[in-house]
Amino acid sequence: MPIPHIVLGALLASMALIWPSQPQAQTYPSQMIRIIVPATPGGAIDVIARRVADKLQIFMGQAVVVENRPGASNNLGTDVVAKSAPDGHTLVIVASSHATNKHLFRQLPYDPIADFEPVVFTHVVPLVLAIHPSVPATTVPELIAWIKANPTTATFASSGKGSSLHMAAELFKSMTGTTMLHVPYRGSTAAHSDLLVGRTQIIFDTITAILPHVQSGGVRALAVTTTSRSPSLPAIPTLAETGLAGYDANTWGGILAPAGTPREIVARLNREINAALEAPDVRMALTTLGIEIQGGPPERFAAYIRQEVEKWGRVVSAAGITPD
């Protein structure tokens, strides 16, 4: 028997309520996509965002623009995305400060886990433990011995309080039982002038930034901070290889969408961004800078963020660093 028109209409209306997100997912993207970089131009996350954006414009059939929103240790730009519509048209590429800021600011305007949908883990950049040549150490054990013999004069430079460079040094201190004076700068390149003349003696810096000074002999590289050696410095051991088993620190990044972004949209973005990262020209450009491409499903990035938030919370607490 035919279904009455009134009943059929009611059924169609109820189906629309059950699957309201389908048209949105099918028409995505319906406008320009923004990738917010919560830092100044030129850094690793900015370079990666621009390389990815160029490919996404082709893959997605829409304009993809990169917008720098620096300030407050990357908090300003990240907060913009946390409060944006969850429709996949506004994204953020975060750095490792995304995990540490939770422990360094009393009133962070967003939750680094609950307020975002992880899209893709884009990259890792190893750090290098480097020293001024005046320090009488050619190995990490020798450096540890020197620091313990000079606890009031040994100094390490960083790119600022709470930065990945600072946190790497604090992890080193906690694992070696050493004491050093922290000298923060406004970025690692700003720290290089004092390091190169010996006003500070030690730095944990990105391989991208410090490599020219290692190659010129301005500093001596003792170890890399990741669990495997860097292709850019294959002869330099990891800190774990030098005796600090379990040491692992780096600066990393990835792309997030606002919480509540439909799964279909996150899946599409993940697929296309992974493809962009695997493009030969993108891979060559990034690896030349010492950037190690990651990729993978959103779940991998979600697990990594949770792990980093917990890990650096313990380091901040052990170091007695007070939130601002």
KAVEN-V585988 format. One record per residue. RES is the residue in three letters. SS is DSSP state (~ for helix, > for strand, _ for the rest). OMEGA is omega as a letter, one per 40 degrees, with the letter a starting at -180 (* if undefined). D_LAST is the distance of its C-alpha to the last C-alpha in Angstrom with 1 decimal. Layout:
res,ss,omega,d_last
RES,SS,OMEGA,D_LAST
RES,SS,OMEGA,D_LAST
//
This chain:
res,ss,omega,d_last
MET,_,a,71.6
PRO,_,i,69.4
ILE,_,i,66.0
PRO,_,a,66.3
HIS,~,a,64.3
ILE,~,i,62.3
VAL,~,i,61.3
LEU,~,i,60.5
GLY,~,i,58.2
ALA,~,i,56.4
LEU,~,i,55.9
LEU,~,i,54.5
ALA,~,i,52.1
SER,~,i,50.8
MET,~,i,50.4
ALA,~,i,48.3
LEU,~,a,45.9
ILE,~,a,45.7
TRP,_,a,44.9
PRO,_,a,43.0
SER,_,a,40.8
GLN,~,i,43.7
PRO,~,a,44.6
GLN,~,a,40.9
ALA,~,a,40.7
GLN,~,a,44.2
THR,~,a,43.4
TYR,_,e,40.0
PRO,_,a,39.0
SER,_,a,40.4
GLN,_,i,38.4
MET,_,i,36.2
ILE,>,i,33.4
ARG,>,i,30.0
ILE,>,i,27.7
ILE,>,i,24.3
VAL,>,a,22.7
PRO,_,a,19.0
ALA,_,i,19.2
THR,_,i,21.6
PRO,_,i,25.2
GLY,_,i,26.6
GLY,_,a,24.4
ALA,~,a,25.6
ILE,~,i,24.5
ASP,~,i,26.0
VAL,~,a,29.2
ILE,~,i,29.6
ALA,~,a,28.9
ARG,~,i,31.7
ARG,~,i,34.1
VAL,~,a,33.7
ALA,~,a,34.0
ASP,~,a,37.3
LYS,~,a,38.8
LEU,~,i,37.6
GLN,~,i,39.3
ILE,~,a,42.5
PHE,~,a,42.0
MET,~,i,40.7
GLY,_,i,43.0
GLN,_,i,40.4
ALA,_,i,38.3
VAL,>,a,34.9
VAL,>,i,32.5
VAL,>,a,29.3
GLU,>,i,26.7
ASN,>,i,23.7
ARG,_,a,20.7
PRO,_,i,18.0
GLY,_,i,14.5
ALA,_,i,10.8
SER,_,i,11.3
ASN,_,a,14.3
ASN,~,a,12.9
LEU,~,a,15.2
GLY,~,i,18.4
THR,~,i,17.8
ASP,~,i,17.3
VAL,~,a,20.5
VAL,~,i,22.4
ALA,~,a,21.0
LYS,_,i,22.5
SER,_,i,25.7
ALA,_,a,29.1
PRO,_,a,29.8
ASP,_,i,32.9
GLY,_,a,32.2
HIS,_,i,32.2
THR,>,a,28.4
LEU,>,i,26.7
VAL,>,i,23.6
ILE,>,a,23.6
VAL,>,i,20.3
ALA,>,a,19.3
SER,_,i,18.0
SER,~,i,14.3
HIS,~,i,15.5
ALA,~,a,15.5
THR,~,a,12.4
ASN,~,i,9.9
LYS,~,a,10.8
HIS,~,a,9.4
LEU,~,i,6.1
PHE,_,a,5.0
ARG,_,a,6.1
GLN,_,i,8.6
LEU,_,a,10.0
PRO,_,a,13.2
TYR,_,i,15.5
ASP,_,a,16.4
PRO,_,i,17.1
ILE,_,a,20.3
ALA,_,a,21.8
ASP,_,a,21.4
PHE,>,i,23.2
GLU,>,i,26.6
PRO,>,a,26.7
VAL,>,i,29.5
VAL,>,i,29.8
PHE,>,a,28.2
THR,>,a,29.0
HIS,>,i,28.3
VAL,>,i,27.0
VAL,>,i,26.7
PRO,>,i,27.3
LEU,>,i,25.4
VAL,>,i,27.6
LEU,>,a,27.2
ALA,>,a,28.7
ILE,>,i,29.5
HIS,>,a,31.2
PRO,_,i,34.9
SER,_,i,35.0
VAL,_,a,33.3
PRO,_,a,36.4
ALA,_,i,35.5
THR,_,i,37.0
THR,_,i,35.8
VAL,~,i,32.6
PRO,~,i,34.2
GLU,~,i,35.2
LEU,~,i,31.6
ILE,~,i,30.3
ALA,~,i,33.1
TRP,~,i,32.3
ILE,~,a,28.5
LYS,~,i,29.7
ALA,~,a,32.2
ASN,_,a,29.7
PRO,_,a,26.4
THR,_,a,25.6
THR,_,i,26.5
ALA,_,a,25.6
THR,>,i,22.7
PHE,>,i,21.3
ALA,>,i,20.0
SER,>,i,17.6
SER,_,i,16.7
GLY,_,i,13.0
LYS,_,i,10.1
GLY,_,i,10.3
SER,_,i,13.6
SER,~,i,16.7
LEU,~,i,18.1
HIS,~,a,15.4
MET,~,i,15.7
ALA,~,i,19.5
ALA,~,i,19.6
GLU,~,i,17.6
LEU,~,i,20.1
PHE,~,i,22.9
LYS,~,a,21.9
SER,~,a,21.8
MET,~,a,25.1
THR,~,a,26.8
GLY,_,a,25.7
THR,_,i,24.8
THR,_,i,22.5
MET,_,i,21.5
LEU,>,i,19.5
HIS,>,i,16.8
VAL,>,a,17.3
PRO,>,i,15.1
TYR,_,i,16.8
ARG,_,a,16.6
GLY,_,a,18.6
SER,~,a,21.0
THR,~,i,24.0
ALA,~,i,22.4
ALA,~,a,22.2
HIS,~,a,25.9
SER,~,i,27.5
ASP,~,i,26.3
LEU,~,a,26.9
LEU,~,i,30.4
VAL,~,i,31.4
GLY,_,i,30.0
ARG,_,i,27.2
THR,_,a,25.1
GLN,_,a,27.1
ILE,>,i,25.3
ILE,>,i,23.5
PHE,>,a,22.9
ASP,>,i,23.6
THR,>,a,25.0
ILE,~,i,28.8
THR,~,a,29.1
ALA,~,a,27.4
ILE,~,a,28.8
LEU,~,i,32.3
PRO,~,a,34.0
HIS,~,i,33.0
VAL,~,a,34.2
GLN,~,a,37.4
SER,~,a,38.0
GLY,_,i,37.4
GLY,_,i,34.5
VAL,>,i,32.5
ARG,>,i,33.8
ALA,>,i,32.6
LEU,>,a,32.7
ALA,>,i,31.4
VAL,>,a,29.9
THR,_,a,27.1
THR,_,a,28.6
THR,_,i,31.3
SER,_,a,34.1
ARG,_,i,35.1
SER,_,i,34.4
PRO,~,i,37.4
SER,~,i,36.2
LEU,~,a,36.4
PRO,_,a,38.8
ALA,_,a,39.8
ILE,_,a,36.3
PRO,_,i,35.6
THR,>,i,32.7
LEU,_,i,30.6
ALA,_,i,32.1
GLU,_,a,35.5
THR,_,i,34.8
GLY,_,i,34.2
LEU,_,a,30.6
ALA,_,i,31.9
GLY,_,i,29.5
TYR,_,i,27.0
ASP,_,i,25.9
ALA,_,i,23.1
ASN,>,i,23.1
THR,>,a,21.6
TRP,>,i,23.0
GLY,>,i,23.3
GLY,>,a,25.2
ILE,>,i,26.1
LEU,>,i,25.0
ALA,>,i,26.6
PRO,>,i,25.4
ALA,_,i,26.1
GLY,_,i,29.7
THR,_,a,31.2
PRO,_,a,34.8
ARG,~,a,35.6
GLU,~,i,38.4
ILE,~,i,36.2
VAL,~,a,33.6
ALA,~,i,36.7
ARG,~,i,38.1
LEU,~,i,35.0
ASN,~,a,34.6
ARG,~,a,38.3
GLU,~,i,38.2
ILE,~,i,35.0
ASN,~,i,36.3
ALA,~,i,39.5
ALA,~,a,37.7
LEU,~,a,36.0
GLU,~,i,39.4
ALA,_,a,41.2
PRO,~,a,42.7
ASP,~,i,41.5
VAL,~,a,37.8
ARG,~,a,38.0
MET,~,a,39.5
ALA,~,a,37.1
LEU,~,a,34.0
THR,~,i,35.4
THR,~,i,36.5
LEU,_,a,32.9
GLY,_,a,32.2
ILE,>,a,30.6
GLU,>,a,31.9
ILE,>,a,32.7
GLN,_,a,32.1
GLY,_,a,33.2
GLY,_,a,34.6
PRO,_,i,34.3
PRO,~,a,31.2
GLU,~,i,31.3
ARG,~,a,30.6
PHE,~,i,27.4
ALA,~,a,26.3
ALA,~,a,26.9
TYR,~,i,25.1
ILE,~,i,21.9
ARG,~,i,22.1
GLN,~,a,22.9
GLU,~,i,20.0
VAL,~,a,17.4
GLU,~,a,19.0
LYS,~,a,19.5
TRP,~,i,16.1
GLY,~,i,14.6
ARG,~,a,17.2
VAL,~,i,16.3
VAL,~,a,12.6
SER,~,a,13.8
ALA,~,a,16.7
ALA,~,a,14.8
GLY,_,i,12.6
ILE,_,a,9.4
THR,_,i,6.6
PRO,_,i,3.8
ASP,_,*,0.0
//
